[in-house]
Amino acid sequence: MDAGELVREYLLLGLRLDRLHPGLVDSYTGDRALRRAVDDEPRPHPAALADRASLLRRELPGTDLAPDRKRFLDAHLTAVECTARKLAGVRVPFVEEVRAYFQVDIRPGDEDVYRRAHALLDEALPGGGPLRERLADHRAADEIPPRRLKGAVHALSSALRDLVRERFALPPEEVVEYEIVGDKPWSGFNYYLGGFRSKVAINADLGHRMSNLPHLVAHESYPGHHTEHCRKEVGLVGKRGHREQAIFLINTPQCLMAEGMAELGLHAVVGPGWGRWTADVLRDLGLHMDGDQAERVEAAASGLLGVRQDAALMLHDRKASQDDVVDYLRRWLLVPERRARHMVRFLADPLWRAYTTTYVEGTRLVRAWLDLRPAAETTAERYLRLLDEPVVPATLRQELREGVPWLPRDAS
């Protein structure tokens, strides 16, 4: 099988899986005729798709694809095969499922780390009363009135877009449209439409805080998902001919990379001082926040990163009840029951049940790799390489083990 045929078969696999479980294809910007052909086919059988993924993995080493493309396709065919096996009714242990999807091994976090995070939060929120109540009061004061949410989103998006354009080239015609929605298991979602256009949905049901909203907008748009899609469409697909990048599949290694990058988007383009920067942007809207305190609180809360992954392990690996998982989330994240139950809704969703790992392990991996940069390289410069290259988690872990301060670029 030649390289072009193998890539085409990979695209077909993804599109066919989406027939069986709509939503697995997050975005597809490739040949529309290919998608129409799949839509006109008889409904595929998942076991046959698993067998096809396995065959393509065996054929892959014999193609003349560049090493970076082989690594990418091998990792993604592994993930696709696991998805197809599960759709065929094969019982896959949760930790094994996560490994196949995202190239990571997960384990429960250290509760002593969570206790230290609580101690730091206690210092960041002085005053009397239990920490849970002080944190709730802080978050209530930080909340954006629903009628002001859309304006705040647009103001932050415009300010972040200006920063991203200063550091990274973006197509002049790129655009993000925002809509406010409800009744979703997530807080925000980027729908990349191709042609450098995204629609970003913001879930108003959760309530949004001034200190959280810049992270969300950076995550979904600038320099997160929208920026990554645009740059890969221009570079990897348009200039280098990596047609496999025209499809973005849920529950694959590219999700862990994309979410890790997006979670650190504000860190990459604003960095320390993001609290005051946010306060300056929102002040023009009549919204007032203590940027320095917001930064202290968020830094302390970062020690609780692994709690949601622990909850996923409880639910799917240890078979804990949803009520027990809610209690665990409330204990360590110090959130109200309504918020904890919304988190469990996401964890229990058949499509998204493993996805929390992309945020937890993706953030850990990408942050460690960004921190490895040479002294002469800025965080933004290093971040740009992740936006532009077909990197998989195993590549970054290998470089971290070896202490390699750069990302080698294979010939296309």
N, C-alpha and C positions, 0 to 999 in steps of 0.2 A: 504494500500500500504506500503510495507516495504521500508527501507531506500535505499537499493541498487536499487530497481526499480525506486524510485523517482529520484535519481541522474541520472539514465540512461535516464529517460524521460526528465529531464532538458537538458541533452546533445543533445537528439534528437530534442528538441525544437529549440535550437540554430542552429543546422545544417540545420533544415528545413527552418528557417527564412533566412539563408544564400542562400537557393535556390531562395527565393523570392527577396532578395536584396543582391546580391553578395558584399562582403566586410564587412558584419556584423560580421562574424567570423574573428577576427584578427589573431588568431592562434588556432590550434587544435592538440594536441599531444596524444589524447586518442586512443581507439580501432579503427583501420583503417576499420575493417569490418563494424562497425557502420556507418561510413561515406559512405562506398560503398553502404550499404543498403539504406541510405537516397537518395543517388544519383540515385538509381534505382527505387525509388518510383514515383508514379504520383505526379505532382506538387501540393503541399499542398495549402489549402485555408487559408488566414491569419486569418479570423474570427474563424476558428476551432482551430488555434494555440493560439489565445487569450483565448478562452474558456479552452483550455488545461492548459495554464499557471495559470488561475484562479483556476482550479480544484486542481492543484498541490500545490498551496499556501494553500488551505483549508486542504489538506491532510498532509502537512508538520508538524504541531504541534503534530500529532499522531505518528510520526516516532521516532526511538530511536537515531537519530542523536544528536551529542553533540551541546550545545547551540551556539557555534561560527559558526558551519556549518548551523544551522537553520537560524541564523541571515543573513548569507551570501546568502543562497538560497532564503529566503523570499524577500530580497532586489532585487535580480537579477530576480526573477520571476515577481516582480512588473514591473521592467524595460522592460522585454521581453514582458509582456502583453501589455504595452503601445506601443511598437514597432509594435506588431501584429495588434493592433487596428488601428493604423495609416495606416498600409499597407492595411487594409480592407476598408479604406476610411473614418474612423471616424475623425472628426475635433477636434484636441486636442489643447487648448490654449497653447501658447509657454511656459509660466511660469509653467504651469501644466506639460507639457512634460518634461521640465528640472527637475522638482521635482521628477517625476516618474523615470527618468533615473538615477539621481545622488544623490538623498536624500538631495537636497539643495533648498532653496528659494532664488531667485535672485531679485535684485532691482537695479535701476540706481545708479551709483556712485556719489560722492560729487565733484562737479567741483572745490570747494575751495581746495580740496586735490590735484587736478591736477594743480591748480595755484601755490600751494606751491612747487610741483615737478618742475615746470618750473623755479621758483625762485632758487631752489637748482641747477638746471642745469645751470642757468645763472652764479652762483658762481663758478661752476666746470669748466666752459668754458669761462675764461676771454678774453677780447678783445673787439674790436668795432664791430658794425653791429648787425643786428637782431639775436636773439637766434636761429631761424630756420637755418640761414645761417651758424652760428658758429657750430651748431650741424652737419649740412651737411658736413662741412669741416672736422670736427673731424672724422666722419664716413668714409669719403672718404680716409683720411690718414690711417685709421685703416683697410681698405679693403685688403683682401688677393688676389693677382693676381690669376686668374683662373687656370693657369698652376701650381701654388703652392698649390692649395687647397687639393689635395689628399695626398700629402706629409705631410701637416700640420695636416690633420685628423689622419693619421697613427701615427705621433709623439705624438699627444695629447692622442690618444687611448692607446698607449703603456705605457705612463707615468701614466695615470689614472688606467690602469689595474694593474700596479705594486702597486699603493696605495691601491686599492681595495683588492688585494690578501693579503696585509699585515694585513688588518682589518677584512675581511670576507673570509671564505673558499669558493673557487670556484672549480668545478670539473676540474681535470687536462686537460681533453680533450675539455673544452669549447673553442669556437672560434667565432670571429666576422669578417665577410668579408664586406668590404665597396665598394660601387659603386657610381659614380657620375651620376646623372640623370637630366632631365629637364622637363618642362611643367607639374608640379605637384602643387596641391593647398597647400602643406605643405613644410616646410624647410628641414625636415628630417623624416625618417620613419624606424622603426624597424620591420623587418619580422622575427619572431621567428620560426625556422624550426623544433624545437624539437631536442632531443639528445644533448642539450647544444650548439646549433649552431644558430647564427643569421646572417641575411643579413641586413645591414643598408644602406639605400639609402639617399644620400645627394643631395638636389636640388640646382644645381649650378645657376639656373636662377636668384635667389634672390640676389646673391652676399653674401659673408660671411666675417665677420670682425674678426680680431684677438681676440677682447675682447668678442665676442659672441661664437666663435667656441668651446672653452672648455666647455661652458654650453651645447651646442648641443651634443657634443660627450659624456659628462657625462650623459645627458638625455637619449640618445638612447642606450648607452652601459654600461659604468662603472661609477657609480653604479646604473644606471637607468634601463631601460626596460630589456636589456639582462641579467643583474645580477639578477633582480627580477625573470624573467622566469626560469633561471637556478636554483636558490635556491628553488623556489616553486616546480619545477619538482623533485628535489632531496628530499626535506623535506615533503611538504604537500602531494604531489601525491605519491612519491616513498616510504616514510617511514610511513606516517600517513594515507594513503589510501583515501585522499580527491579527489576523481575522478572528482568532479565538477570543480576543478582547472585545468583540462586538456583542458578546452576551455576558450578562452578569447573573450568576446563579446563587440563590440563597443556599446556605449550608454547604459552603465550599471555602477553601483557604482564602480566596480573594475577599470574602466577607470579614474574616479576622483582620486582614491587613487594612481593609477600608475602614472598619470601625475603629481600629487602633489609631489610625491616622486622624480620623474625624474627631475622636475624643480629645486629641491633642492639638486640634486646629488652632484654638485660641492661644495655647502655649507657643505654637510655632510663629504666629504673626504678631501677637501682642506681647506675650510673655509676662514676666513680673510687672506688676503695676496695672494688670488688666482690670482690677476693681475700680481704680480711679478713672481709667480710660472709659469704662462703662458708665460710671457716674457722670462724666462729662457729656457723653452722647445722650443720655437719657434726661439730663437736666433741661435741655431745650424743649422737652415734652412736658415739663412740669413734674417729672418723677425724680424723687430724691432718695439716694442711698448712700450709706457709709462704705465707700469702696474699699478702704483699708480693712475694716472689720469683715466685710464680705470675703475678702481674700484670706484672712486668717481662718475664718470658719470653714471655707471650702478646703483649705490646706489640711486642716485637722480632720475633716470628714473623708479625705482621700484615703485614710487608713482603713476605711470600711469598704474599700473597693470589692473585696472578695465575698462579701456577705450574700449578694444575690446569686453568685455561683454556688455557694454553700446551699442555698435554698433550692437550686435546681438539682443538686445532688440528693438532697433530702427527698425531694418529690419523686424523682425518676430512678435513682439508684437505691435508696433505702426504703422507698415506698411509704414515706411518711404521709400523714393526712394533710389536706390543705390547711386545716385549722392549725396544725402544729407548725407548718411552714409560715403561716401568717404570724404566729406568736414569735417565731425566731426572727423574722424580719422586723417586727415591732421592737423586739428586745435590743437588737444591735443597731438598726438604722434609726431608731427613735422616731418612727413615723406613725401616724394614726392608722387605725384599722382599715379605713377606706383606701388609703394609699397602698398599704401592704396587700390588700386583696386585689388591687389593680395589678400589682407586680406579679402575683400568683396567676392571674388571668393570662399574662404574657407567658409565664413559665409553663402553663398547662396547654397552651395553644399547640396543636399538632405540628404546625409549620415552624413555630418559633421556640419550641421547648428547649433546644440546645443552644439557642442563639445568644443567650446572656454571656456565654464564654467569649464571644467575639469582643465584647466590651471589656471584660475583665482581663483576659489573657492578651488581647490585642493591645490594650493600653500598656500593660506591663512590658510587653515585648518591644513595642515601638518606642516607648520612653527610654528603655535601656539602650536601644540602638541609637537613638538621637543623642543620648548622653555620651556615647562613645566617640563623638565627632572630634576631629583634630581641633586644636586651639584656634587655627586660622579660619575655621568654617563656622558660619552662623547656624543656629537651629533651623532657620528658614531655608538656607541653602541645602542642608541635609534633608530636610523634609521634602524638598522639591524632587529629590531623587526617588523617593517613594511614590510620589504622584506620577512619575514618568516611566517607571520600570515595572516589568511583570514579576514582582517579587513574591515569594511564598514564605510562610513563617519559618520553614526549615532553613532557608537561606540566611535569614537574620540570626537565628540561633547559632548556626555554624560560625558566623562572623563574630558573634559575641563570645563564643568559646575561644576563638582564635585571637580575639582582640584586634580584629581588622578594622581600621578606622575609615574605610571607604567601601563603596558598593561596586564591585567589578561589573562592567557592562560588556556582555558578550556581543559579538558581531551578530547582526540580524541575518 
